[in-house]
């Protein structure tokens, strides 16, 4: 979602509607994410994926290797 504006065409009305539904912290995180360079964005996505993984699931073991 964070980098959707870079790759997906959309109407201004849809963008404004989605933007209003976000909380203040979500809007702030998106702005900060967009300030990162591409390498930092990749690293943050990887880190977020690891943090969001359930450690008890069989798939989580793949990330720990």
N, C-alpha and C positions, 0 to 999 in steps of 0.2 A: 504494500500500500504506500509506503513512504516514497518510493521512486516512481509511482504510477504516472505522475504528471510529466515525467520525462519521456515515457514510452507510449502512452495511450492518448489518442485524441479524444477530446471531450468538449461539451458545451460549457460556456461560462455559468449558465444557470445550474447545471448539475454540480459543478465544482463548488459554487457558493453554498448550495444546499448541504453537500457533504461536509464542508468546512464548518458550517454552523453547528452541526451535530457533534462535533468533536469537543472534548473538554479543553480547558485552558492548558493543562499539562500535555495533552496529546498534541495540540497545535504547537506548543513550545518545543517538544521533542522532534516534531517533523521539521521545524525551522532549523534546529540545531543539526539534525541529520543531513539536511541539504547543504549545510556549510562544510561538511566533511569532504575530503577529496575521495576519489573512487576507491583507493586502496583502504582507507579508513572505513568506508561504508561496507566493503567486503568483510573486513575484520569484525566490525560490529555485528553484521548479519550472522557470521559464524558463531560469535560469542553468544548472541541472543538465541540461536538455535540450540546450542549446548545447554544454556540455562533453562530453556523451555522443555527440555527432554525429561521424561519421567525416568528416573534412575532404576526403577524396578522393571521397566519394560525390556524385552529381549533386544530391541533395537538400540537402546541406550548403550549397550555393551560395545556396539560398533564405534561409538564416538570416543570411548575411553581407551581404545587401542592405539 
